[in-house]
Amino acid sequence: MTDESSASEIEPGVSRETLGSIFGGDEGVARAETYVGLLATEGITRGLIGPREVPRLWERHVLNSAVVAELIDSRSEVLDVGSGAGLPGLPIAIARPDLSVTLVEPMERRTVFLFEAVQELGLDNVEVVRARAEEVDPKGEADVVVSRAVAPLGKLANWCLPLARTGGTMLALKGRSAADEIERDKYKIRKAKGESPEILTCGGEFLEVPTTVVSIVKAG
Ligand SMILES: C[S@@+](CC[C@H](N)C(=O)[O-])C[C@H]1O[C@@H](n2cnc3c(N)ncnc32)[C@H](O)[C@@H]1O
């Protein structure tokens, strides 16, 4: 993989100090820069990211994903369902080396990118699994199952909650649709063993637009 364009050409929109706080210091910031560089080059040429996303790779994609780490307990086992080019799983794994993160993605060309990115970023806390969420085995073991832009909330609950342990949590990154999706899909969520969904925001102290997350605990 080549990193032709320097990530420093793409403005993060936050200070160096803020980047350091989000990614836990210089090593994390350097990895995040490398990842942005990969998205802006290989991510575009392989059709994983639209070219129009380049100016907003930092804020809209990488930082909005990384701040979700603040909702996750230390040393958790995390699954990212429908990871695509690694969002939100890779920024979370960069920000939090104490977490074990598994990126679940069914499409081969995306998993090839993910394998290469993990190697290039030198991340030893990340695994890549090529599978649909429904096929993942074992089920019922993850502490936290994250997802972003994968499916409507009811369908996501059916895919993500079986992968979480009892008392574990699914965290679905959702925008303004969060409340409407909860209202529309509340019976599906309950049927999938989800306790009362909560809408949380994270990254508010760092980002102009905080990340909105629907958090659902798996009932026994
Ligand atoms: C719109 S992309 C979002 C990718 C990434 N999460 C992001 O925010 O950029 C949706 C992703 O979900 C994956 N996907 C679709 N159905 C899935 C399933 N049943 N299980 C796991 N992933 C799935 C697709 O292959 C695709 O990579």
The ligand as a MOL file (V3000), in Angstrom:
LIG
                    3D

  0  0  0     0  0            999 V3000
M  V30 BEGIN CTAB
M  V30 COUNTS 27 29 0 0 0
M  V30 BEGIN ATOM
M  V30 1 C -22.4860 2.0790 4.1630 0
M  V30 2 S -21.2230 0.9500 4.6020 0 CHG=1
M  V30 3 C -20.6250 1.6510 6.1010 0
M  V30 4 C -19.2130 1.2420 6.3690 0
M  V30 5 C -18.5960 1.8550 7.6410 0
M  V30 6 N -19.2480 1.3420 8.8290 0
M  V30 7 C -18.6500 3.3660 7.6200 0
M  V30 8 O -19.2950 3.9770 8.4890 0
M  V30 9 O -18.0460 3.9750 6.7200 0 CHG=-1
M  V30 10 C -22.1310 -0.4880 5.1750 0
M  V30 11 C -21.2200 -1.6870 5.4000 0
M  V30 12 O -21.9810 -2.7420 6.0070 0
M  V30 13 C -21.5960 -3.9540 5.4220 0
M  V30 14 N -22.6960 -4.9300 5.6190 0
M  V30 15 C -23.8490 -5.0360 4.9290 0
M  V30 16 N -24.5900 -6.0600 5.4030 0
M  V30 17 C -23.8840 -6.6080 6.4360 0
M  V30 18 C -24.1090 -7.7110 7.3260 0
M  V30 19 N -25.2030 -8.4550 7.2590 0
M  V30 20 N -23.1700 -7.9710 8.2450 0
M  V30 21 C -22.0420 -7.2200 8.3430 0
M  V30 22 N -21.7780 -6.1790 7.5180 0
M  V30 23 C -22.6830 -5.8820 6.5760 0
M  V30 24 C -21.3290 -3.6070 3.9660 0
M  V30 25 O -20.5110 -4.5660 3.3060 0
M  V30 26 C -20.6460 -2.2530 4.1010 0
M  V30 27 O -19.2500 -2.3580 4.2110 0
M  V30 END ATOM
M  V30 BEGIN BOND
M  V30 1 1 1 2
M  V30 2 1 2 3
M  V30 3 1 2 10
M  V30 4 1 3 4
M  V30 5 1 4 5
M  V30 6 1 5 6
M  V30 7 1 5 7
M  V30 8 2 7 8
M  V30 9 1 7 9
M  V30 10 1 10 11
M  V30 11 1 11 12
M  V30 12 1 11 26
M  V30 13 1 12 13
M  V30 14 1 13 14
M  V30 15 1 13 24
M  V30 16 1 14 15
M  V30 17 1 14 23
M  V30 18 2 15 16
M  V30 19 1 16 17
M  V30 20 1 17 18
M  V30 21 2 17 23
M  V30 22 1 18 19
M  V30 23 2 18 20
M  V30 24 1 20 21
M  V30 25 2 21 22
M  V30 26 1 22 23
M  V30 27 1 24 25
M  V30 28 1 24 26
M  V30 29 1 26 27
M  V30 END BOND
M  V30 END CTAB
M  END
